[in-house]
Amino acid sequence: MTPKEKFIQEIVDKAGESFEFRANFIANPKSMIEEKLRFKLPENMEIVVLEDSPDKIHIVLPLPKEELSETELLAVSGGGCWDDDTPTPSPY
């Protein structure tokens, strides 16, 4: 389990144990997370809390992984440079 997953699971567990914590977290998730982490999150970061219900289930998908093409891998590794999408060896 990643640190992020562990952190979120702790929140979910506590929300399951305490109605007061759950209500406060739903109302003010960002400030409660900032308090727990002891630092301010970026102003533009939005924290969204959703509750499942008997007729609604929420599924959170992670960001898609960005994969580099072979040409891009060569370029970033210093093995070549772009010239009309054809990698050529770098003189350096």
Secondary structure, DSSP 8 states (H G I E B T S, - for coil): --HHHHHHHHHHHHHHH-HHHHHHHHH-HHHHHHHHHTS---TT--------BTTB-------------HHHHHHHTTS-B-STT--B----
